[in-house]
Amino acid sequence: VKDFMNLNNLLGFDAIFFDLGLSSNQLNDSKRGFSFNFNSPLDMRMSQKGFSVHDLLNTFKEKEIADIIYKYGEEKFARSIAKNIIKQRQKKEIKTTFELVDIIQRSIKISRKKTIKKNIATKTFQALRIFVNNELEEISIALEKSEKLLLPGGRIIIVSFHSLEDRLVKDYLNHKSGKNWRSSRHYPELSDTGPKTLKIITKKAIRPEESEITTNPRSRSAKLRVAEKIKQLVEK
């Protein structure tokens, strides 16, 4: 037991698993401000450190807010939302999630015939949360470190829940396996001539089956990717 508990004797891991989704405990905590289903203070910080979404919405410039919502939420109405955020805060400080939802609803024009699968506030809330917590950069750092901790033949398993995460993961695995890749600013640039360190196991992302989505609706956007660490040959 002593040897097992001594991290200095740890050689590495056979598998490392990433679940990049926001936990239900966080979403259901009405005090954290992650969900648009509760009228909560606009916080959304994971660590309770640094600036909050409240600070962002009430101090950032209109263009900065629009760029954040478009870039991290892929929201096509980002400019309209940002414009109305500025108008609202000129009248009074924006403090709660419901106030933000109201602004988003007034900013998005959708045809009555169009079927909406997600709440229209989803993309904006996602964007603000990602930016405040520096999530994509943190994922990149975690991927780099986890690969170093894997034993040869060990596997890294990643479940992502939105396109930005999945794109980052896909690019990273492609690059490490020697495939053509699209450079991403969300992780440090790597040498194109560097050694191949990973072998991709999942040719395409694995999606949940309809039966799983029925019992767990939050799994509907999940994508699973797996890669294996290559056993490097030792030069004599």
C-alpha positions as CSV (number, residue, x, y, z in Angstrom):
1,V,0.0,0.0,0.0
2,K,2.8,2.4,0.9
3,D,4.5,1.9,-2.5
4,F,1.1,2.4,-4.3
5,M,0.5,5.6,-2.4
6,N,4.0,7.0,-3.1
7,L,3.6,9.1,-6.3
8,N,7.4,9.1,-6.7
9,N,7.1,5.4,-7.7
10,L,4.4,6.1,-10.2
11,L,5.5,5.2,-13.7
12,G,2.5,6.4,-15.6
13,F,-1.1,5.6,-16.4
14,D,-2.7,3.0,-18.7
15,A,-5.7,5.3,-19.4
16,I,-6.7,8.9,-18.8
17,F,-10.3,10.0,-19.2
18,F,-11.6,13.5,-19.8
19,D,-15.3,14.4,-19.4
20,L,-15.3,18.0,-20.6
21,G,-18.9,18.7,-19.8
22,L,-20.2,21.0,-17.1
23,S,-21.3,18.8,-14.1
24,S,-25.0,18.6,-13.2
25,N,-24.0,19.7,-9.7
26,Q,-22.7,23.0,-11.1
27,L,-25.6,23.5,-13.4
28,N,-28.2,22.8,-10.7
29,D,-26.5,25.1,-8.1
30,S,-28.7,28.2,-8.3
31,K,-26.1,30.4,-6.7
32,R,-23.4,29.8,-9.4
33,G,-25.1,31.4,-12.4
34,F,-24.2,28.7,-14.9
35,S,-27.8,28.0,-15.8
36,F,-30.4,30.2,-17.4
37,N,-33.1,28.1,-15.6
38,F,-32.4,29.8,-12.3
39,N,-32.5,33.5,-11.5
40,S,-29.0,33.8,-10.1
41,P,-26.1,36.3,-9.8
42,L,-24.1,36.4,-12.9
43,D,-20.9,34.6,-11.8
44,M,-20.0,31.4,-13.8
45,R,-16.5,31.2,-12.3
46,M,-15.3,27.7,-11.6
47,S,-12.8,28.7,-9.0
48,Q,-14.5,31.8,-7.7
49,K,-11.3,33.8,-8.6
50,G,-10.8,36.5,-11.2
51,F,-13.5,38.5,-13.0
52,S,-17.0,37.2,-13.3
53,V,-19.6,37.3,-16.1
54,H,-21.1,40.2,-14.1
55,D,-17.9,42.2,-14.4
56,L,-17.6,41.3,-18.1
57,L,-21.1,42.4,-19.1
58,N,-20.9,45.6,-17.1
59,T,-17.4,46.8,-18.0
60,F,-16.3,45.4,-21.4
61,K,-16.7,47.3,-24.6
62,E,-19.5,46.4,-27.0
63,K,-17.1,45.0,-29.7
64,E,-15.3,42.9,-27.0
65,I,-18.6,41.4,-25.8
66,A,-19.7,40.7,-29.3
67,D,-16.4,39.0,-30.3
68,I,-16.5,36.8,-27.2
69,I,-20.1,35.7,-27.8
70,Y,-19.4,35.0,-31.5
71,K,-16.1,33.3,-31.0
72,Y,-16.8,31.1,-28.1
73,G,-20.6,30.6,-28.6
74,E,-20.7,30.7,-32.4
75,E,-23.8,32.9,-32.0
76,K,-24.8,34.7,-35.2
77,F,-26.8,37.3,-33.3
78,A,-23.7,38.2,-31.2
79,R,-23.6,41.9,-32.3
80,S,-27.3,42.4,-31.6
81,I,-26.9,40.8,-28.1
82,A,-23.9,42.9,-27.3
83,K,-25.6,46.1,-28.5
84,N,-28.6,45.5,-26.3
85,I,-26.3,44.6,-23.3
86,I,-24.7,48.0,-23.6
87,K,-28.1,49.7,-23.9
88,Q,-29.4,47.9,-20.8
89,R,-26.4,48.6,-18.6
90,Q,-26.6,52.3,-19.4
91,K,-30.1,52.2,-17.8
92,K,-29.0,50.0,-14.8
93,E,-26.4,47.4,-13.9
94,I,-27.0,43.9,-15.3
95,K,-27.0,41.6,-12.2
96,T,-28.9,38.3,-12.8
97,T,-29.2,35.5,-15.3
98,F,-32.8,36.2,-16.0
99,E,-31.9,39.8,-16.9
100,L,-29.3,38.5,-19.4
101,V,-31.8,35.9,-20.8
102,D,-34.3,38.8,-21.3
103,I,-31.7,40.7,-23.3
104,I,-30.9,37.7,-25.4
105,Q,-34.6,37.0,-26.2
106,R,-35.0,40.6,-27.3
107,S,-31.9,40.4,-29.5
108,I,-32.6,37.2,-31.4
109,K,-35.1,37.2,-34.3
110,I,-36.3,33.7,-35.2
111,S,-39.0,32.7,-37.6
112,R,-42.1,31.2,-35.9
113,K,-41.8,28.3,-38.3
114,K,-38.3,27.4,-37.2
115,T,-38.0,24.6,-34.6
116,I,-35.6,25.5,-31.8
117,K,-34.0,22.5,-30.2
118,K,-31.9,24.4,-27.6
119,N,-32.8,27.4,-25.4
120,I,-31.8,30.5,-27.4
121,A,-29.6,31.6,-24.4
122,T,-27.5,28.5,-24.6
123,K,-24.8,29.8,-27.0
124,T,-24.3,33.1,-25.2
125,F,-24.1,31.5,-21.7
126,Q,-21.6,28.9,-23.1
127,A,-19.5,31.7,-24.6
128,L,-19.3,33.8,-21.5
129,R,-18.5,30.7,-19.3
130,I,-15.8,29.6,-21.6
131,F,-14.1,33.0,-21.7
132,V,-14.3,33.7,-18.0
133,N,-12.8,30.3,-17.1
134,N,-10.2,30.2,-19.9
135,E,-11.6,26.8,-20.7
136,L,-10.1,26.0,-24.1
137,E,-6.6,27.0,-23.0
138,E,-7.0,24.8,-19.9
139,I,-8.0,21.9,-22.0
140,S,-5.0,22.3,-24.2
141,I,-2.6,22.3,-21.3
142,A,-4.4,19.2,-19.8
143,L,-4.0,17.3,-23.1
144,E,-0.3,18.1,-23.3
145,K,0.3,17.0,-19.7
146,S,-1.8,13.9,-19.9
147,E,0.0,12.6,-22.9
148,K,3.3,12.7,-21.0
149,L,1.8,10.8,-18.1
150,L,0.5,7.9,-20.3
151,L,2.5,4.7,-20.5
152,P,3.3,3.3,-23.9
153,G,0.1,1.6,-25.2
154,G,-2.0,3.7,-22.8
155,R,-5.1,5.5,-24.0
156,I,-6.4,9.0,-23.7
157,I,-10.3,9.1,-23.9
158,I,-12.0,12.4,-24.3
159,V,-15.7,13.3,-24.3
160,S,-16.5,16.8,-25.5
161,F,-19.9,18.5,-25.6
162,H,-19.7,21.4,-28.1
163,S,-18.0,22.0,-31.4
164,L,-15.1,24.2,-30.1
165,E,-14.0,21.6,-27.6
166,D,-14.3,18.8,-30.2
167,R,-12.5,20.7,-32.8
168,L,-9.6,21.4,-30.4
169,V,-9.4,17.8,-29.4
170,K,-9.6,16.6,-33.0
171,D,-6.8,19.0,-34.1
172,Y,-4.6,17.9,-31.3
173,L,-5.0,14.2,-31.9
174,N,-4.5,14.7,-35.7
175,H,-1.4,16.6,-35.1
176,K,0.1,14.1,-32.7
177,S,-0.7,11.2,-35.0
178,G,1.0,12.9,-38.0
179,K,-2.2,13.7,-39.9
180,N,-3.0,16.9,-41.6
181,W,-4.2,19.4,-39.0
182,R,-5.7,22.8,-38.7
183,S,-3.6,25.0,-36.5
184,S,-5.5,26.2,-33.4
185,R,-4.6,29.1,-31.2
186,H,-5.9,27.3,-28.2
187,Y,-2.8,25.2,-27.7
188,P,0.9,25.8,-28.2
189,E,2.2,25.3,-31.7
190,L,4.1,22.1,-32.2
191,S,6.9,21.2,-34.6
192,D,5.6,19.7,-37.8
193,T,8.6,17.5,-38.0
194,G,8.2,16.2,-34.4
195,P,7.7,12.5,-33.7
196,K,4.3,10.8,-33.9
197,T,3.3,10.1,-30.4
198,L,-0.3,9.0,-30.7
199,K,-2.4,6.6,-32.8
200,I,-6.0,7.5,-33.3
201,I,-8.4,4.7,-32.3
202,T,-11.7,6.3,-33.3
203,K,-11.7,7.3,-37.0
204,K,-14.8,9.4,-36.3
205,A,-16.2,10.7,-33.1
206,I,-18.6,8.3,-31.4
207,R,-22.0,9.7,-30.7
208,P,-24.6,8.6,-28.1
209,E,-27.4,6.3,-29.3
210,E,-31.0,7.5,-29.3
211,S,-31.8,5.3,-26.3
212,E,-29.1,7.0,-24.2
213,I,-30.3,10.5,-25.3
214,T,-33.8,9.5,-24.2
215,T,-32.6,8.6,-20.7
216,N,-30.0,11.3,-20.5
217,P,-30.9,14.4,-22.7
218,R,-27.7,16.2,-21.8
219,S,-25.7,13.5,-23.7
220,R,-27.2,14.6,-27.0
221,S,-24.2,16.7,-28.0
222,A,-21.5,14.4,-26.6
223,K,-18.6,13.2,-28.8
224,L,-16.1,10.6,-27.8
225,R,-12.6,10.3,-29.2
226,V,-9.8,7.9,-28.3
227,A,-6.1,7.8,-29.0
228,E,-3.3,5.4,-28.0
229,K,0.3,6.4,-27.0
230,I,2.8,4.9,-29.5
231,K,5.5,2.7,-28.2
232,Q,8.7,4.5,-29.2
233,L,11.6,2.6,-30.5
234,V,14.8,3.1,-28.5
235,E,17.8,4.0,-30.7
236,K,21.0,1.9,-30.0
